[in-house]
Amino acid sequence: MAKFTFEIDVYSDPICPWCYIGKEALDRAMATYTAQHPDADFKLTWKPYMLWPNAGVSAYDKGASLRAAFGARAPVMLERLDLLGTQYGIDFRWEGKTGNSRDAHKLQQPP
C-alpha cells in the first residue's frame, strides 16, 4: 500500500496560548488518524505569525498584557484557556514576562 502524505502549513506564534492548544489538538488528530490509517503520513511546515511584531524583546508582564489586550473579557478568556489547556495536559501560567517572539520564530525555521 502506498504512503499518503498530508502537507499542512501551520501559522503560529509560540507566545499564543490558542496556538499551543491548537498544536496539541492537531497532534492528537494526527495520531488518531495514523492509528486508523497506517499508510498516512503528515508533513508540517511551521510558518511565523507574530502577534506582537512591535513588542520589545522581553519587557511585558504576561498576565497584565493579556488583560490590557482583552479588557473586560480577559478573566473569562483566561478561564477558558485554563479549562481547554487542562484537557490537553497544558498548565498555563499567566505570570512572568513576555515580549517579541521573533527569536522563537527563528528557532522554528529549518536551517
Z-matrix of the N, CA and C atoms (Angstrom, degrees):
N
C 1 1.435
C 2 1.531 1 108.71
N 3 1.318 2 117.00 1 135.50
C 4 1.459 3 121.77 2 -177.94
C 5 1.527 4 111.11 3 -78.31
N 6 1.311 5 114.45 4 144.46
C 7 1.462 6 120.36 5 175.58
C 8 1.520 7 109.62 6 -72.52
N 9 1.307 8 117.20 7 141.64
C 10 1.453 9 122.83 8 174.42
C 11 1.519 10 107.46 9 -116.55
N 12 1.318 11 116.91 10 127.98
C 13 1.457 12 120.99 11 -177.71
C 14 1.524 13 111.14 12 -109.93
N 15 1.316 14 115.13 13 126.12
C 16 1.451 15 121.62 14 172.00
C 17 1.522 16 107.06 15 -91.46
N 18 1.306 17 117.25 16 123.20
C 19 1.461 18 121.39 17 176.77
C 20 1.522 19 108.18 18 -103.07
N 21 1.332 20 115.18 19 119.83
C 22 1.458 21 120.91 20 -174.65
C 23 1.524 22 109.45 21 -123.38
N 24 1.323 23 116.12 22 125.60
C 25 1.462 24 121.83 23 171.81
C 26 1.517 25 107.60 24 -92.03
N 27 1.320 26 116.17 25 125.08
C 28 1.459 27 121.47 26 -178.81
C 29 1.523 28 108.55 27 -113.86
N 30 1.323 29 116.01 28 119.38
C 31 1.462 30 121.52 29 175.66
C 32 1.520 31 107.11 30 -98.00
N 33 1.330 32 115.86 31 122.27
C 34 1.454 33 119.03 32 -171.07
C 35 1.522 34 110.70 33 -154.36
N 36 1.319 35 115.32 34 157.90
C 37 1.459 36 121.75 35 172.29
C 38 1.532 37 107.01 36 -124.67
N 39 1.324 38 117.69 37 126.65
C 40 1.472 39 120.58 38 -177.32
C 41 1.531 40 113.98 39 -59.22
N 42 1.327 41 118.42 40 -20.05
C 43 1.470 42 119.06 41 179.25
C 44 1.527 43 112.82 42 -91.28
N 45 1.324 44 117.14 43 -0.04
C 46 1.466 45 121.26 44 -176.61
C 47 1.529 46 111.02 45 -89.06
N 48 1.336 47 118.38 46 116.95
C 49 1.466 48 119.47 47 179.42
C 50 1.532 49 112.44 48 -65.29
N 51 1.338 50 117.76 49 -33.62
C 52 1.469 51 120.23 50 178.04
C 53 1.530 52 110.00 51 -65.80
N 54 1.322 53 116.55 52 -37.33
C 55 1.470 54 120.32 53 178.06
C 56 1.531 55 110.67 54 -64.83
N 57 1.325 56 116.83 55 -38.04
C 58 1.460 57 121.20 56 179.05
C 59 1.528 58 110.21 57 -63.97
N 60 1.323 59 116.31 58 -44.94
C 61 1.465 60 120.15 59 176.91
C 62 1.524 61 109.78 60 -61.95
N 63 1.328 62 117.53 61 -43.46
C 64 1.462 63 121.56 62 178.37
C 65 1.512 64 112.39 63 -60.40
N 66 1.332 65 117.25 64 -39.34
C 67 1.468 66 121.50 65 178.32
C 68 1.523 67 110.60 66 -63.14
N 69 1.326 68 116.02 67 -44.34
C 70 1.463 69 119.70 68 179.27
C 71 1.530 70 111.04 69 -65.26
N 72 1.335 71 117.04 70 -39.76
C 73 1.470 72 120.80 71 178.20
C 74 1.525 73 110.24 72 -65.11
N 75 1.320 74 117.37 73 -41.51
C 76 1.465 75 121.00 74 177.86
C 77 1.527 76 110.89 75 -64.26
N 78 1.322 77 117.43 76 -42.93
C 79 1.470 78 120.64 77 177.29
C 80 1.528 79 111.15 78 -57.68
N 81 1.318 80 117.01 79 -44.48
C 82 1.474 81 121.02 80 178.84
C 83 1.526 82 111.31 81 -64.26
N 84 1.338 83 115.81 82 -42.99
C 85 1.467 84 119.94 83 -179.23
C 86 1.527 85 110.67 84 -63.67
N 87 1.328 86 117.34 85 -41.65
C 88 1.466 87 120.47 86 179.11
C 89 1.521 88 110.92 87 -65.21
N 90 1.329 89 116.69 88 -41.06
C 91 1.463 90 120.32 89 179.26
C 92 1.527 91 110.95 90 -64.54
N 93 1.320 92 117.04 91 -42.42
C 94 1.463 93 121.45 92 178.34
C 95 1.524 94 110.42 93 -62.84
N 96 1.308 95 116.47 94 -44.61
C 97 1.464 96 120.36 95 -177.80
C 98 1.534 97 111.07 96 -66.27
N 99 1.331 98 116.92 97 -45.70
C 100 1.468 99 119.00 98 -178.69
C 101 1.525 100 111.78 99 -68.10
N 102 1.337 101 117.62 100 -26.69
C 103 1.466 102 119.62 101 175.65
C 104 1.531 103 110.51 102 -65.87
N 105 1.323 104 116.24 103 -34.57
C 106 1.460 105 121.10 104 -179.97
C 107 1.530 106 112.74 105 -88.94
N 108 1.330 107 116.04 106 -22.98
C 109 1.471 108 121.86 107 -177.87
C 110 1.522 109 108.61 108 -134.12
N 111 1.327 110 117.71 109 79.95
C 112 1.460 111 120.99 110 -175.13
C 113 1.531 112 113.73 111 -61.91
N 114 1.328 113 117.09 112 -16.52
C 115 1.465 114 119.81 113 179.28
C 116 1.528 115 111.70 114 -82.24
N 117 1.331 116 118.42 115 -2.31
C 118 1.462 117 122.10 116 -179.33
C 119 1.520 118 110.80 117 -90.21
N 120 1.306 119 114.74 118 148.72
C 121 1.459 120 121.89 119 177.56
C 122 1.529 121 107.16 120 -138.80
N 123 1.317 122 116.25 121 155.38
C 124 1.454 123 121.05 122 179.91
C 125 1.518 124 109.90 123 -125.40
N 126 1.306 125 116.09 124 134.05
C 127 1.462 126 121.90 125 175.15
C 128 1.523 127 106.66 126 -120.35
N 129 1.330 128 115.36 127 111.62
C 130 1.455 129 120.52 128 -179.87
C 131 1.521 130 109.74 129 -98.32
N 132 1.310 131 116.38 130 135.34
C 133 1.447 132 122.15 131 173.02
C 134 1.528 133 106.66 132 -118.20
N 135 1.341 134 114.94 133 114.55
C 136 1.461 135 120.07 134 -177.76
C 137 1.516 136 108.95 135 -85.41
N 138 1.324 137 115.63 136 129.60
C 139 1.459 138 121.93 137 -179.13
C 140 1.525 139 108.47 138 -122.64
N 141 1.328 140 115.98 139 143.71
C 142 1.465 141 118.85 140 -176.98
C 143 1.516 142 113.16 141 -74.94
N 144 1.303 143 114.25 142 140.72
C 145 1.454 144 122.63 143 169.12
C 146 1.520 145 105.02 144 -138.67
N 147 1.309 146 117.00 145 104.37
C 148 1.463 147 120.55 146 -175.16
C 149 1.526 148 110.74 147 -88.76
N 150 1.329 149 115.63 148 117.82
C 151 1.458 150 120.61 149 179.05
C 152 1.530 151 112.15 150 -69.95
N 153 1.322 152 116.52 151 -39.86
C 154 1.464 153 122.05 152 -178.61
C 155 1.520 154 109.37 153 -125.73
N 156 1.324 155 118.98 154 73.40
C 157 1.465 156 120.55 155 -175.67
C 158 1.528 157 113.97 156 -63.97
N 159 1.324 158 118.05 157 -23.50
C 160 1.464 159 120.77 158 -178.45
C 161 1.527 160 113.16 159 -100.80
N 162 1.314 161 116.96 160 8.35
C 163 1.467 162 120.57 161 -179.40
C 164 1.518 163 110.57 162 -71.34
N 165 1.327 164 114.93 163 154.32
C 166 1.457 165 120.24 164 174.29
C 167 1.521 166 110.25 165 -70.08
N 168 1.304 167 116.82 166 172.57
C 169 1.459 168 120.95 167 -174.45
C 170 1.525 169 112.54 168 -61.09
N 171 1.301 170 119.45 169 -53.79
C 172 1.466 171 121.85 170 179.20
C 173 1.520 172 107.94 171 -156.46
N 174 1.305 173 115.16 172 74.11
C 175 1.447 174 117.57 173 -170.06
C 176 1.523 175 114.91 174 -124.40
N 177 1.318 176 118.68 175 -0.10
C 178 1.452 177 119.81 176 -169.34
C 179 1.521 178 112.01 177 -119.51
N 180 1.315 179 115.40 178 139.42
C 181 1.451 180 121.09 179 172.36
C 182 1.529 181 107.37 180 -69.79
N 183 1.327 182 116.29 181 123.05
C 184 1.468 183 121.28 182 -173.51
C 185 1.529 184 112.73 183 -58.88
N 186 1.306 185 117.83 184 -52.92
C 187 1.461 186 121.28 185 -178.18
C 188 1.515 187 111.96 186 -63.00
N 189 1.326 188 117.16 187 -43.82
C 190 1.464 189 120.86 188 179.83
C 191 1.528 190 110.64 189 -64.45
N 192 1.315 191 117.53 190 -37.98
C 193 1.465 192 121.20 191 179.20
C 194 1.521 193 111.15 192 -64.68
N 195 1.316 194 117.04 193 -43.33
C 196 1.461 195 120.23 194 178.23
C 197 1.522 196 111.47 195 -65.90
N 198 1.333 197 116.13 196 -40.33
C 199 1.466 198 119.23 197 178.55
C 200 1.528 199 110.85 198 -65.64
N 201 1.335 200 117.34 199 -38.03
C 202 1.468 201 120.50 200 177.97
C 203 1.524 202 110.89 201 -68.11
N 204 1.322 203 116.99 202 -39.57
C 205 1.471 204 120.91 203 -177.73
C 206 1.525 205 111.93 204 -69.60
N 207 1.326 206 117.56 205 -35.76
C 208 1.457 207 120.24 206 -173.45
C 209 1.525 208 113.77 207 -109.28
N 210 1.326 209 117.28 208 -1.14
C 211 1.459 210 121.21 209 173.48
C 212 1.514 211 113.58 210 55.55
N 213 1.322 212 114.95 211 -134.09
C 214 1.468 213 121.37 212 -175.73
C 215 1.525 214 112.67 213 -63.59
N 216 1.337 215 117.36 214 -22.62
C 217 1.471 216 120.88 215 179.80
C 218 1.526 217 112.65 216 -78.80
N 219 1.329 218 117.76 217 -12.62
C 220 1.467 219 121.69 218 -173.23
C 221 1.524 220 113.97 219 -56.10
N 222 1.333 221 121.00 220 -48.27
C 223 1.466 222 118.75 221 -178.07
C 224 1.534 223 112.81 222 -59.53
N 225 1.324 224 117.17 223 -41.47
C 226 1.462 225 120.64 224 179.61
C 227 1.534 226 109.91 225 -67.63
N 228 1.340 227 116.64 226 -40.64
C 229 1.463 228 120.00 227 179.73
C 230 1.538 229 111.09 228 -64.06
N 231 1.328 230 116.38 229 -45.78
C 232 1.467 231 119.72 230 -179.93
C 233 1.525 232 111.12 231 -63.74
N 234 1.323 233 116.20 232 -38.52
C 235 1.469 234 120.08 233 176.89
C 236 1.530 235 110.48 234 -63.04
N 237 1.332 236 116.45 235 -42.45
C 238 1.468 237 121.24 236 178.45
C 239 1.522 238 111.07 237 -64.00
N 240 1.331 239 116.73 238 -42.74
C 241 1.461 240 120.21 239 177.33
C 242 1.526 241 110.75 240 -61.90
N 243 1.326 242 117.15 241 -42.87
C 244 1.472 243 120.30 242 178.16
C 245 1.524 244 111.03 243 -60.43
N 246 1.325 245 116.87 244 -43.65
C 247 1.463 246 121.75 245 -179.60
C 248 1.537 247 110.91 246 -63.88
N 249 1.316 248 116.53 247 -49.62
C 250 1.470 249 119.62 248 178.59
C 251 1.520 250 111.47 249 -64.74
N 252 1.326 251 116.24 250 -40.78
C 253 1.459 252 119.95 251 178.61
C 254 1.516 253 111.99 252 -57.29
N 255 1.322 254 116.35 253 -43.29
C 256 1.462 255 121.20 254 178.70
C 257 1.527 256 110.95 255 -58.71
N 258 1.322 257 117.40 256 -38.74
C 259 1.470 258 121.45 257 179.83
C 260 1.526 259 111.76 258 -64.65
N 261 1.334 260 116.35 259 -24.34
C 262 1.466 261 120.90 260 -179.65
C 263 1.522 262 112.65 261 -108.26
N 264 1.330 263 116.82 262 13.00
C 265 1.459 264 120.13 263 177.99
C 266 1.518 265 113.78 264 75.59
N 267 1.326 266 117.15 265 22.13
C 268 1.465 267 122.32 266 -179.61
C 269 1.525 268 108.52 267 -104.93
N 270 1.315 269 115.97 268 128.96
C 271 1.462 270 121.67 269 176.93
C 272 1.526 271 107.03 270 -110.48
N 273 1.334 272 116.50 271 90.64
C 274 1.453 273 120.37 272 -177.95
C 275 1.518 274 111.10 273 -66.39
N 276 1.311 275 115.26 274 143.83
C 277 1.462 276 123.15 275 174.21
C 278 1.517 277 106.90 276 -122.02
N 279 1.309 278 117.58 277 122.70
C 280 1.455 279 120.83 278 -175.26
C 281 1.519 280 112.95 279 -96.90
N 282 1.326 281 117.11 280 -0.21
C 283 1.457 282 119.17 281 175.93
C 284 1.530 283 108.79 282 -93.14
N 285 1.297 284 116.63 283 169.08
C 286 1.466 285 120.64 284 179.95
C 287 1.516 286 111.44 285 102.09
N 288 1.300 287 115.58 286 -177.84
C 289 1.459 288 122.15 287 -176.10
C 290 1.523 289 111.44 288 -101.88
N 291 1.316 290 114.36 289 153.87
C 292 1.458 291 121.96 290 174.18
C 293 1.519 292 107.50 291 -143.49
N 294 1.297 293 115.51 292 169.56
C 295 1.460 294 118.85 293 179.65
C 296 1.505 295 110.59 294 -178.74
N 297 1.302 296 115.98 295 -150.20
C 298 1.450 297 123.02 296 -177.48
C 299 1.530 298 110.06 297 -62.90
N 300 1.320 299 116.64 298 135.66
C 301 1.470 300 120.52 299 -176.94
C 302 1.535 301 112.71 300 -102.64
N 303 1.323 302 117.56 301 14.22
C 304 1.467 303 121.24 302 -177.82
C 305 1.537 304 112.38 303 -54.00
N 306 1.332 305 117.56 304 -46.82
C 307 1.470 306 119.99 305 -178.98
C 308 1.528 307 111.74 306 -65.02
N 309 1.328 308 117.37 307 -37.31
C 310 1.471 309 120.12 308 177.63
C 311 1.521 310 110.48 309 -64.05
N 312 1.319 311 117.18 310 -38.15
C 313 1.468 312 120.27 311 177.19
C 314 1.524 313 110.98 312 -64.04
N 315 1.319 314 116.95 313 -37.13
C 316 1.475 315 120.07 314 178.52
C 317 1.527 316 110.67 315 -61.90
N 318 1.323 317 117.39 316 -36.48
C 319 1.457 318 121.37 317 -179.99
C 320 1.533 319 111.76 318 -68.94
N 321 1.327 320 117.43 319 -26.52
C 322 1.456 321 121.41 320 -179.29
C 323 1.519 322 112.37 321 -79.59
N 324 1.314 323 118.29 322 -17.95
C 325 1.455 324 121.53 323 -176.78
C 326 1.532 325 110.42 324 -80.54
N 327 1.316 326 116.78 325 141.09
C 328 1.469 327 118.60 326 176.44
C 329 1.522 328 109.95 327 -67.12
N 330 1.340 329 117.20 328 151.72
C 331 1.473 330 120.25 329 -177.96
C 332 1.522 331 113.12 330 -63.85
